[in-house]
Amino acid sequence: MKQGFTQWLLGLGLVAFPLGCLVLTFYLAYHPPQPMEESVAGRQEPPAVPRPAEVKQLPDFASIGHIPDRKRAFFEMLVPMVEWRNHQLEQLREDVIDMRSVLAADKSLSSRQRAQLERLRIHFRVNEDNYPNASDALDELHKRVDILPLEMVLAQGAAESGWGTSRFAQEANNLFGQWCYRKGCGLVPNARSDDMSHEVQKFATVNEAVSTYFRNINTNRAYREVREIRAQQRAQDMVPTGMAMVQGLIRYSSRGQAYIEELKELIRYNELEQVHEAWLTPEEPEVPAKAEAESQTEAG
C-alpha cells in the first residue's frame, strides 16, 4: 500500500511539474514585467527632464535627402527619449544608494524601501534565487540601475536602424534590432534560416523600443561586461562614457569586434559626445554685412 501511494505521488508530481511550467510560461508571456515608471511614480518633485511625447510612427527619414538634415531629425526625435530614461535611472539609483547606506549602517530598511526594493528586483531581474538577501540584491542593483551614455545609445540606434530608415524601424518602431521569440510578436526577417524561430520585435511606440533596449542592456547576461565597465568607471569617480562601454557589446552583433569599431567611428565622426552642441543647438542667422554696419552706425 505504501509503495502504491509513493508511486501515485511521484506520478502526480511528474504531471504537475510540466503543467506548472506551462502556466508560468503563459503568465510571463502575457504579463510583462513592471514598467520602470511605477518605481518612480511616488516622487512628488517636478521632473528636471521633460517627458517626451509618444512617437507611434517613425518619420519617413529616407525622404530627407540631405544627410545632415536626416541625422539632425533622428537626433531630435531620439535624444529626449534617452535623456528621459536616464533621468529616471538616476532617480532610482539614488534609492539604491540610500538603501545600501542604511544596511551599511547596520539598520533596517523602512517599509517603503522594502517595497521599492521588490519593485527594483522585478524590473531589473534580480531574483531571490540568485540574490537571496537584500544586501546582495542591492550590490547587484548598484551595477544595473544606472544610465546608458547618450552617445552609445545614439550610435547603436543609428547603426541598427540605418538612421531610422530600415524596414524594422519603419514597420515595427524597432531602432535597436531587438528580437523576440513568441510567434507573431514581431516581423520575420527575410534572411532568417529555417532552423531559427526569432522575430524582430514590434513596438507600439518608439518610446517603448527605447525602454526595452535600456532594460536589455541593464539586465541581460550577454551584456554583463558593459555593466562591469560602467561600474569600474563609477569606482574611479568617472561619468560612464560610450567609448568605454561599447567595448562590452561584443555579443550584441554577430560581427563582433567589427561592430564595436563601427560604433566607435559613429561616435567620433558624428561628434555624439557633444551631440547638443554639434547637432541640436540652433544656428544663429547670418547678419548681412550692410545691416551690421548700419546697426553699428546707429549704436554710435
PyMOL commands that set and color helices and strands:
alter all, ss='L'
color gray80, all
select helices_A, chain A and resi 2-30+36-39+61-63+67-104+111-123+134-144+150-161+167-172+206-219+221-235+242-248+257-269+272-280+289-299
alter helices_A, ss='H'
color red, helices_A
select strands_A, chain A and resi 179-180+186-187+199-201
alter strands_A, ss='S'
color yellow, strands_A
deselect
rebuild
show_as cartoon
